[in-house]
């Protein structure tokens, strides 16, 4: 450790920074990190009141005397904070506590983006930037698509890194740990975002958490395709990085994926007569939003509020900002029993967290 870091650890810079440094040093010790390195940005998960409760609010509050040292964004809240409908259905007590969390984060200079896609609203790292991000789909997108370097942080370790401006150097921050160890040859044509989501879920469930898959596709995936692929990999296998359509000189295991494996996932996530179509998990991009608007039926499109504001897009009734069904109690409060989505991540979480039937549709 540097002399400055030792001073922080000894409490010379205050109790809050000491606590943050203790967290980082503990993680570094666990993973044999050689040092702390500076980060360009952070992204904090675990800020939904229905997830963290009063204990979590008090913990956040205990850090609020200090401000973050780098650009820091945060994950979805438990409701759309500007929607009267959501406020009524979720309840005033939960709304008030979520607003309290918002104020605590803003006191620390955290950008209250309330999105799982911070790279769409200003927190977009460059290739090789070292960052400290939590949220599984954001982590895998940053490592795999943006070429940044982050470990799978928890909400609290990401906050600690943001307050110090550094993170322990281990894991995916090291080039030797970013090489593929299994090649996935996709033998079938993928035609939709949901196809890539199904592929990610299938492969993620087949691999180990430590694996880094190298995908070989017939066609070149779009950014939205890769976003969906990564979310499926992360939720099914807790995988934090993949590589796409690149040559590998190393001899690694080869797995072939045929049409039948993709079909298997659609059959697993099937539901009759969904009451609601939920799109935007991870939160939708501008291209996805325009595409989803053409879908008929009762639907919610989840996206970052800043995307609407910066693009000056008219707010439509189907747009839902600030939140995600994975961290909100609204389905239970509405007595919704069946939803459809194009995201295996959302289908899996809604089914397992809220006991609501969820189906995967081709979109």
C-alpha positions in Angstrom: 0.0 0.0 0.0 1.0 3.6 -0.6 1.6 5.9 2.4 -1.7 7.8 1.4 -3.6 4.5 1.4 -2.2 3.5 4.8 -3.3 6.9 6.2 -6.8 6.2 5.0 -6.7 2.7 6.5 -5.5 4.1 9.8 -8.4 6.5 10.0 -6.5 9.8 9.4 -8.9 10.8 6.6 -12.0 10.0 8.5 -14.2 7.1 9.6 -16.1 6.7 6.3 -13.0 6.5 4.1 -11.4 4.2 6.7 -14.4 1.8 6.4 -14.3 1.9 2.6 -10.6 1.2 2.6 -11.1 -1.7 5.0 -13.6 -3.3 2.6 -11.2 -2.9 -0.3 -8.2 -4.3 1.6 -10.2 -7.2 2.8 -11.2 -8.1 -0.8 -7.6 -7.6 -1.9 -6.4 -10.0 0.8 -8.9 -12.7 -0.2 -7.9 -12.6 -3.8 -4.1 -11.9 -3.3 -4.2 -8.6 -5.0 -0.8 -7.0 -5.3 -2.0 -3.4 -5.0 -4.9 -1.0 -5.4 -5.3 0.7 -8.8 -7.2 3.8 -9.9 -10.6 3.4 -11.5 -12.3 5.6 -14.1 -15.9 4.9 -12.9 -18.2 2.9 -10.7 -21.7 1.5 -10.9 -23.6 0.6 -7.7 -26.3 -2.1 -7.5 -28.5 -2.9 -4.5 -30.2 0.4 -4.1 -33.8 -0.8 -4.4 -35.6 -0.4 -1.1 -37.5 -3.6 -1.4 -34.2 -5.4 -1.8 -32.1 -3.7 0.9 -34.7 -2.7 3.4 -34.1 -0.4 6.4 -30.8 -2.1 7.2 -29.5 -1.3 3.8 -30.7 2.3 3.9 -28.9 2.8 7.3 -25.7 1.3 5.8 -25.8 3.7 2.8 -26.5 6.6 5.2 -23.4 5.7 7.2 -21.3 6.4 4.0 -23.0 9.6 3.1 -20.6 12.0 4.8 -18.1 11.5 1.9 -18.4 12.0 -1.8 -17.5 9.6 -4.6 -14.1 10.3 -6.3 -15.1 9.1 -9.8 -18.2 9.2 -12.0 -20.6 6.8 -10.3 -24.1 5.6 -11.4 -26.6 3.4 -9.8 -28.9 0.5 -10.6 -32.8 0.5 -10.8 -35.0 1.5 -7.9 -38.2 -0.4 -6.9 -40.6 1.9 -8.8 -40.9 4.6 -11.4 -40.3 7.6 -9.2 -42.2 10.0 -11.4 -45.3 7.8 -12.1 -48.4 8.4 -10.0 -49.6 4.9 -11.0 -46.5 3.1 -9.8 -46.5 5.2 -6.6 -50.1 4.2 -5.8 -49.5 0.5 -6.6 -46.3 0.2 -4.7 -47.4 2.3 -1.7 -46.4 5.6 -0.1 -44.1 4.1 2.6 -42.0 2.3 0.0 -41.9 5.4 -2.3 -40.8 7.6 0.6 -38.0 5.2 1.6 -36.8 5.0 -2.1 -36.8 8.8 -2.3 -34.6 8.8 0.9 -32.2 6.4 -0.8 -32.1 8.8 -3.8 -31.2 11.7 -1.6 -28.5 9.8 0.2 -26.9 8.8 -3.1 -27.1 12.4 -4.4 -25.5 13.7 -1.3 -22.5 11.4 -2.2 -22.6 12.9 -5.8 -23.8 9.6 -7.2 -25.6 10.1 -10.5 -29.1 8.7 -9.8 -29.5 7.1 -13.2 -31.5 4.2 -11.8 -30.5 2.0 -14.7 -28.7 -1.3 -15.4 -27.4 0.1 -18.6 -25.2 3.1 -17.4 -23.2 2.9 -20.7 -26.3 4.2 -22.5 -26.6 7.3 -20.4 -23.1 8.7 -20.0 -21.1 6.2 -17.9 -19.4 4.5 -20.9 -15.8 3.5 -20.2 -13.3 3.2 -23.0 -11.3 0.1 -23.9 -8.9 -1.0 -21.1 -10.3 1.5 -18.6 -10.3 0.0 -15.1 -13.7 0.3 -13.5 -15.6 -1.0 -10.4 -19.0 -2.1 -11.5 -21.7 -4.2 -10.0 -24.9 -5.6 -11.7 -24.3 -8.8 -13.6 -25.4 -7.6 -17.1 -23.5 -4.3 -16.8 -20.3 -6.1 -15.7 -20.4 -8.6 -18.6 -21.2 -5.9 -21.1 -18.3 -3.7 -19.9 -15.8 -6.5 -20.0 -17.0 -8.1 -23.3 -18.4 -5.4 -25.5 -16.7 -2.2 -24.3 -13.4 -3.8 -23.5 -13.2 -2.2 -20.1 -11.9 -4.2 -17.1 -14.0 -4.8 -14.0 -14.5 -7.6 -11.5 -18.0 -8.7 -10.4 -18.4 -6.1 -7.6 -21.2 -6.2 -5.0 -23.1 -3.0 -4.4 -21.0 -2.3 -1.3 -17.6 -3.0 -2.8 -18.5 -0.8 -5.8 -19.5 2.0 -3.4 -16.3 1.6 -1.4 -14.2 1.8 -4.7 -16.1 4.9 -5.7 -15.4 6.6 -2.4 -11.7 5.8 -2.5 -11.3 6.0 -6.3 -9.4 2.7 -6.4 -10.0 -1.1 -6.4 -7.9 -4.1 -5.7 -5.9 -5.4 -8.7 -7.0 -9.0 -9.3 -9.3 -11.2 -11.4 -10.5 -9.6 -14.7 -8.2 -6.6 -14.2 -5.3 -8.8 -15.2 -4.8 -9.6 -18.9 -3.9 -13.2 -18.1 -7.3 -13.8 -16.7 -9.2 -12.5 -19.8 -8.4 -15.3 -22.2 -11.1 -17.7 -23.6 -11.2 -21.3 -22.4 -14.1 -22.7 -24.3 -15.2 -22.1 -27.9 -19.0 -21.9 -28.6 -19.7 -22.5 -32.3 -23.3 -21.4 -33.0 -24.6 -23.6 -35.9 -28.0 -22.0 -36.1 -29.1 -18.6 -37.4 -30.2 -16.2 -34.6 -32.8 -13.7 -35.8 -33.9 -11.8 -32.7 -32.8 -10.3 -29.4 -34.6 -13.1 -27.6 -32.7 -15.8 -29.6 -29.4 -14.3 -28.2 -30.9 -14.2 -24.8 -31.9 -17.9 -25.1 -28.4 -18.8 -26.3 -26.8 -17.0 -23.4 -29.0 -18.7 -20.9 -28.4 -22.2 -22.4 -24.6 -21.7 -22.5 -24.4 -20.0 -19.1 -26.1 -23.0 -17.5 -23.7 -25.4 -19.3 -20.5 -23.7 -18.3 -18.8 -22.9 -15.0 -18.6 -19.4 -13.4 -14.9 -19.3 -14.2 -15.3 -19.9 -17.9 -14.8 -17.3 -20.6 -16.6 -18.4 -23.7 -15.5 -17.5 -27.2 -18.6 -17.3 -29.5 -18.3 -18.0 -33.2 -21.5 -16.8 -35.0 -22.7 -17.1 -38.6 -23.6 -13.4 -38.6 -22.3 -10.3 -36.9 -24.4 -9.6 -33.8 -25.6 -6.1 -33.0 -24.8 -4.3 -29.8 -28.4 -5.1 -28.6 -27.8 -8.7 -29.4 -24.6 -8.8 -27.4 -26.3 -7.0 -24.5 -29.0 -9.7 -24.4 -26.5 -12.5 -24.8 -24.5 -11.3 -21.9 -27.5 -10.9 -19.6 -28.5 -14.5 -20.3 -24.9 -15.8 -19.6 -24.7 -13.8 -16.4 -28.0 -14.8 -14.9 -27.7 -18.5 -15.8 -24.0 -19.0 -15.2 -22.7 -16.0 -13.2 -20.3 -15.5 -16.1 -18.6 -12.1 -16.3 -17.0 -12.0 -19.7 -17.2 -13.5 -23.2 -15.4 -12.9 -26.5 -17.1 -12.7 -29.9 -15.9 -13.8 -33.4 -12.1 -13.6 -32.7 -9.4 -16.1 -33.6 -7.9 -18.1 -30.7 -4.6 -19.8 -31.2 -4.9 -21.7 -28.0 -6.4 -25.2 -28.0 -9.6 -25.0 -26.0 -12.7 -27.1 -25.6 -15.3 -26.8 -28.4 -19.1 -26.8 -27.8 -21.5 -26.7 -30.7 -25.0 -25.2 -30.3 -27.7 -26.2 -32.7 -31.3 -24.9 -33.2 -32.6 -27.6 -30.8 -30.8 -26.1 -27.8 -32.3 -22.6 -28.5 -35.8 -24.2 -28.9 -35.3 -26.0 -25.6 -35.1 -22.6 -23.8 -38.2 -21.3 -25.5 -40.0 -24.4 -24.4 -38.8 -24.1 -20.8 -39.9 -20.4 -20.7 -43.4 -20.8 -22.1 -46.7 -19.2 -20.9 -50.2 -19.1 -22.3 -52.1 -15.9 -22.7 -49.8 -13.4 -21.0 -51.5 -10.5 -19.3 -48.5 -8.1 -19.9 -45.5 -7.9 -22.2 -42.4 -6.6 -20.4 -39.5 -5.5 -22.6 -36.2 -3.9 -21.7 -34.1 -6.2 -19.5 -31.4 -5.0 -19.5 -32.9 -1.5 -20.0 -33.7 -0.8 -23.6 -31.5 1.2 -26.0 -32.9 3.8 -28.4 -33.0 1.3 -31.2 -34.8 -1.3 -29.0 -37.3 1.3 -27.8 -38.4 2.2 -31.3 -38.7 -1.5 -32.2 -40.7 -2.3 -29.1 -43.2 0.5 -29.7 -44.5 -1.4 -32.8 -45.5 -4.4 -30.7 -49.2 -4.7 -30.1 -50.9 -5.5 -26.8 -50.5 -4.2 -23.2 -46.8 -3.7 -22.7 -44.2 -2.0 -20.5 -40.9 -0.9 -22.0 -38.2 -0.4 -19.3 -35.4 2.1 -20.0 -33.3 4.8 -18.4 -35.1 8.1 -17.8 -32.0 10.0 -19.0 -32.4 8.4 -22.4 -35.7 10.0 -22.8 -34.5 13.4 -21.5 -31.3 13.6 -23.6 -33.1 12.5 -26.8 -36.1 14.7 -26.0 -38.5 11.8 -26.6 -42.1 12.2 -25.7 -43.0 10.1 -22.6 -45.5 7.4 -23.5 -47.7 5.5 -21.2 -45.9 2.2 -21.9 -42.5 3.7 -20.9 -41.3 2.7 -17.4 -38.2 4.4 -16.0 -36.0 4.1 -12.9 -37.0 0.5 -12.2 -37.1 -3.2 -13.2 -39.5 -6.0 -12.3 -36.7 -7.9 -10.7 -36.5 -5.4 -7.9 -40.1 -4.2 -7.7 -43.1 -5.6 -5.9 -45.6 -4.2 -8.4 -46.6 -7.5 -10.1 -47.8 -8.9 -6.8 -49.7 -5.7 -6.0 -51.4 -5.9 -9.4 -52.2 -9.6 -9.1 -50.6 -10.2 -12.5 -50.1 -14.0 -12.9 -48.5 -14.3 -16.4 -46.1 -12.1 -18.3 -44.1 -12.5 -21.5 -40.7 -11.0 -22.2 -37.8 -11.3 -24.7 -35.3 -11.6 -21.8 -34.4 -15.0 -20.2 -33.0 -12.9 -17.3 -36.3 -11.3 -16.6 -38.3 -14.5 -17.2 -36.0 -16.4 -14.8 -36.1 -13.7 -12.1 -39.8 -13.0 -12.2 -40.6 -16.7 -12.0 -38.2 -17.3 -9.1 -38.5 -14.1 -7.1 -42.2 -13.3 -7.6 -43.7 -16.7 -8.4 -45.3 -15.3 -11.6 -45.5 -17.4 -14.7 -43.1 -15.9 -17.4 -42.7 -16.8 -21.0 -40.0 -16.0 -23.6 -41.3 -14.5 -26.8 -39.5 -13.9 -30.1 -38.8 -10.2 -30.4 
